[in-house]
Amino acid sequence: MTNYTRLIYEIKRKVSNFSKKISKDLSKPKTKFISQMIYGLLDSQSVLLSNIGRSLKEDNLLKKTVERLSRNLENFDEQEDLIGKYIKEVKPHIDDNTVFCCDKSDVVKPYSKKLEALDRVRDGSKGETEKGYDTFEITALTDKKALPVEVYSHIYSSLESGFKSRNIEALKGLDFVEKHFGKKGIYALDRGYDANMYYEYFTEGNKDFVIRAKGNRNVIYKGKSLNIKKVAALYKGKYAYRYRNQNNKERKLKFSYAPIKLPALKDTELTMVIVRGHGINPTMIITNLNPNSKRLTLAVLKAYIKRWRIEEYFRFKKQKFDFENFRVRSLKKIRNLDLILSITIGFLALFSNQKKTKLRVFVKKVSERIFDIPDFEYYALADGIREILAKSYTGIASFLKSYYKKRRSQKKLRLSLPL
């Protein structure tokens, strides 16, 4: 028989300890706010403040709880400090083989009228233009499990004051990653970033990159300027690799490498990777990695063969927590809500990367009794934690009060004991 009382205690303890670490230098009210938001998001799987408020199970009126959460979202100005502490928790999982997948996403709000700086964006799922906001996000694929951990997320609008361009917003994110992780990892970008400014940026910054090229790009091959498709047609696949896709079906890919240069960077030696078997047309990738390096193969495999994990991450964030259904109106509140949600999903990633503790095993077992375990582990962890917390009669506030009171008393007892 499952001891839910113990499981509830352990999950609340992990949430409170994680929240305390990332909000270490914040005031007590703001530390409490972060703890309650993370707990409420995990328990309700919703970004609606009313649902988060219900998960907190406070004695006062729900209206008062929602007003307090809304007020704290507006008054929270310590984003950099919170992100810095969160990145500190993520850093041990980042190494030279980590792939930073960079991509533009969107938050669509078709029926909204009074949101601040509401823009027109392209809805990636429908291919149509809708009201909403653009986002630039960077997730790190961990080396062991290739589980995406978000390290940067920024929602922006072309209508807000100070906006310059989408490329500038992307460069801000890339600079952020270098600031916190240095030269570690490999940056992977899709066709939307096949532009000379990005090749120059990575080359001048001495950063490793792989960028999927567009079919209309020209490259210098053996001293001649040729269309990239003509160069790709010369290579049929020298290396073979078998893998299982997101539907657990075995697929076979063939790789080839070709030395190239770009017209805008004639003094820089680059490599073109031609991948066949991933679609009707070959996938063409431009990189500064050495073709004899194992890291190139890892980058290609993670960034493009396992790219479904990145897209699944975006889907998980939007659908599991109903992110596009938020009701806060100001950009500051929207960004703070996105920040806390990203950190909450980061908590799930760190929880998943732990060794097979009893708690992690039980969380997955609980989830398995409700749904089949998907390959994308976030779903199993989120569902298992939610099912366990649903059996709790109290929220996180009473736990924090008793838990830290007990820890303080234990600390005083240790200090009072004779040496």
N, C-alpha and C positions, 0 to 999 in steps of 0.2 A: 504493500500500500504506500502510495506517494505521500510523503510528509510535506504538505503544502505550506504549513506554518514555517518550517525551516527554509524552504525555497523562497518564500516571500521575504523573509528576513535577509537571506543572502543577496537577493537581487537589490533590495533597498540599500543594503550596505555597500554594494558595488556602485550603485548610482550615486549615493551620497559621497563616497570616497573619490570617485571620478569627478564629481561636481566640485568638490572641495579643492582638488588639485588644480583644475583649470580656472578656478576663481579665487585662488589663494590670496591675492593682494586686494581683492575687492571688499567693499563694506559688507557688513553682515546682512543688511536687507537685500543687496544685490546678489550675494552668494546664495541666499535663500531663494531668490527669484530664479536663478539659473537652475538650482536643484529641482524646484517645483516644475519648471518648464520641461526639463529633460524627462522627469518622471511622468508628467502629464502626457507628453508626446508618446512615450513608450506604452503607457496604459491605455490611452484613447485611440492611438494611431490616427490622429486628426490634428490639423493646425488650427481648427476653430477654437477660440479662447473659451467658449462656453463648454465644449467637450473636455478641454484640458482642465477647466475649473471643476467640472463634475468628478474627474479622476482624483482630484486633490482631497475630496470628501471632507471639506471644512464645515465647521459648525455654523458659520455665518451665511447670509444669503448668497446665492450663486451670482446675482447681479453685482454684489460688492467684490466678489473674487475676480470676476471678469474685468471690472473697472480697474482693480489693482494691477492685474496682469497687463492690461492695455496701457496703463500709465507707466509701468516699468519698462515696457517695450519702447515707449516714446522717450523716456528719460535715460535710457542706457547708452552711455557714451564711451564705455571702456572696451570697444571692439578689439582694438589692437592688443591690449593686455590679455583678453580672453583667447584670441586666436593664437597669440604667442605661447600661452600655457598649453593649449590644445596641440599645437605643432610639436611641443616638447614631448608629449605623450606618443605622438606618431613617429617621431624621429628614429627610434630604435628599429623600426621596421623598414626603413629606407636605406638602400645601398646603391652601388654602382649599376646593378642590374634592374633596379626599379624603373618602370616605364611610366612617365608622367603623360597621361592622355589628356590633351587639351581640345576642347570643343565648345562651340556655341550652342546654347539651347534656348528655350523660350518658356515664358509663363503666359498662358493665354487667358484673358478675362473678357470674353465676347459680350457679356451682358452688363458689365460694369460701366458706370457713368461718372463717378465722383472720385476715382482714385487719382492720386497726385501724378502729374506728368504721364498719363496713360498714352501709350504710343501705338503705332501700327507695326506689327511684327509678322514674320512668316511662320505660320503654324507648321512645324516640321512633320507632324503626324498626318495632316490633311493636305499639305502643300498649298494652302491658301493664306491670304493675309487676314489677320484678325487683330482686335484690340488686345494689348498686353505689354509685356516687357521682354527685352533680350537679356540673356545671361551668358556669362563666360565662366566655364568651370574647368577645373583641373583635378583629376583623380589620379592617385598613385596605385599602380598594379603591384601588389606585393610579390616578392620573388617566389615564395613558397606556395601560396595558394592562389595567386593571381586574383585576389579579392580587391576590388576597387575601394580605396579609402580617399575620401574627398579632402583635398588640402587647400582648395581655393574656390570660392563661389561669389560672384558679384552680379547683382541685378542692376540694370541701368536702362535709361530711356534717352533717346535722342532729343527729347523735348526739355530735359532738365538743363538748368543753367550750368555752364562749365563743360558740357559734353563736346568732344571734338570729333571723334570717329570711333567706329567699332574696332579698327586696328589698334588705336591707342589703348582702348579698354583691354584688348588681348595682351598687349605688351606690358601693361600694368600687372596682369596676372603672372606672366612669365618672369618679370622682375621680382615679384613676391616670392616665387618658388626659389629663385636663386638666392634671395636674401636669407631665407630660412634653411635651405638645404645645400647651398653652395653649388658646386659643379657636379654633384651626384646625379645619377639617373640619366635616362634617355627620354627626350621629348618627342612625342608622337602627335602629329597633327593631320587632319583630313584635307581633302582637296580644296576646301574653302580658304586654306592658308598657304596654298601654292602661289606665293608671290615673292618677288625679289627682296622685299624689305625683311621678310622672315629669314630667308637664307643669309642675308647680310647680318641680321641680328645674331643668329646662332653662330655664324662663322667668326664674327668679331668678338663675341663673348666666349669663344672656345667651348661651346656646349654641344653635346652629342644630340643628334636629331634624326628623325625619319619623317618625311612628309609625303603623303600620297599625291602624285602629280596629276594634273589635268591632261586630257588628250590633245589640247591645242598648244602645249608648251614645246618650244624648240630647245634642243641641247646640242652641245658640241661633242661629237663622237668621232674619234680618230681624225681630229683636225677640221671636220666639216660640221656645219650647222644643219641639223636634221630634225624633223618632227619626231617627238618621243615615241610615237606609235611605230614609226618605221624602224627605229632602233630595237624596240621590243619584239618586232616580228622576226628579227635575226636570231632570237634566243628561244628555244623550245623547252628548256628546263633541264638543267644538269643534275640537280639534287632533288631527291624525292622525300616527302614527309607525310606520314599518316596521322590523323588526329580525329577526335570525335567532336562534332559540333554541338550546338545547344539542344538539338533534338536527339542527341546520343547516337547519331548516325556516323559511321566511319567515312571520312573523306580523305582523298589523296591529293596532295599539292606538289607542284614542281617549281623549283627555284632556279634562277640564273642571275648572274651578276655581270655588270658591264661598267667599265670606267668611263666617266663623262665629266664635262665641265658645263657651266652655265654661261650664256653670253654676258650676263651682268657680273660674273665672278670668274673671269678667264684664268686667274692665277690660283684658283682653288680646286684641288682634286676631289671629286665626289664619286659616289657609287650609285648606280641605278640598279634596283632590284626588281626583277620581273617575276611575278607570282602567277602561275597558271593553275586552274582547277577550282578557283574560288568564285567563278562566274563565267559568263560567256566570253567576256573580254579579259585580257590579263590585267592584273593590278600592278601599276607602275609606281615605285617608291624611290624617292631621292634621299640619300643619306650621306653624312660625312664619316660614318663608321667604316672601319677597314673590312673588306669583304672576307678576310680570313679570320675575323674575330667572331668568337662564339656569341658575343653580345649582339651582333647584327641579327643572327638567327633568332635569338631570344626576343629582340625588339620587334621583328617582323611577326613572330608567332603571337606575342602578347598583344601588340597594337592592332593587328588586322585579323588574324585567325580567331583570337579571343576578344575581338572588338565588341561582340554581342554582350560581353559582361559590362562594358561601359554603357551601352545603350540600355541594358537591363537595369543598371544603377539609376539612370535618369527616370526610367519607368517606375522603378521601386519608389523613388523619392516622391514622384508626382502622384502615383496611384495609391500606394500603401498608406501614405499620410495625407492623401487628398490635398496636396500642397496648392494646387491651382484654385482651391475653394476658399482661400483665406479671405477674411472680411475686414482686415485692417486697411486703412486708406492711405496713410502717409508713406512715402518711400522709405523713411527711416525705420518705421515699424516693420515694413515688408522685409527690408534688409536684415534687421535684427532677428526676425522670425526665421528667415532663411539661414542665418548664421547658426542659430541654436538648433535648428533641425539638422543641418549638416554635421554639427558636433554630436548630436544624438545618434545619427547613423554611424559616425566615427566611433562612438562608444560600442556599437554592435560589432564593428570591424575588429576593434581591439579585443573585445570579448571572444570573437571567433578565433583570433590568432593565438589565444592562450592554449596551453596544453590541455589535454582532455581531462579537465577537472570534473568532479561529480556534478557540479552545478550545470556546466555546459552540456554534459551528457543528458541530464534530466530535462533541461530546457528543450533539447531536440526530441527527446522521447515524448514529451507533452505535445509538441508540435506535430509529431508523427501520428498521434492518436486523432488529431483533428484533420490534417491534410497529409497528402503524400509529400515526402521531403524533396523539394526541388533542388536542382544542381546549384542554383544561386542561393547560397546559405543565408543571406539576409532575411529572406522570407521565413525560413524555419525559425531563426532566432527571434525575429519580431513577433511571430505568432505564438511561440512558446512563452516568451516573457509576458505578452499580453494576457494569455490564458492563466498564467500563474498569478499575476497582479489582480486579475478580475476577482479572485477569491479573497482578496484582502478587504477587511472592513474599515480600514483607515488609509489615509494617504501617506505622504512622505513627511509632512510637518511634525506629526507626533513621534514618528520614528527618529527624526533628526534630534528632537529635543531629548528623548530618552537615551539615544545611542551616544551622543556626545557628552551628555551628563554622566553616563556610566564610564566613559573613557577618561573624563577629567577626574572622577573619583578614584579610578584605578591608578592614574598618574600620581595623585596626591598620596595614595597609600604606598606606592613604591618609594616616593621621596621620604616618607616618614619612617620607613623601615630602617632599623640600625644596620650599619655596614659590618 
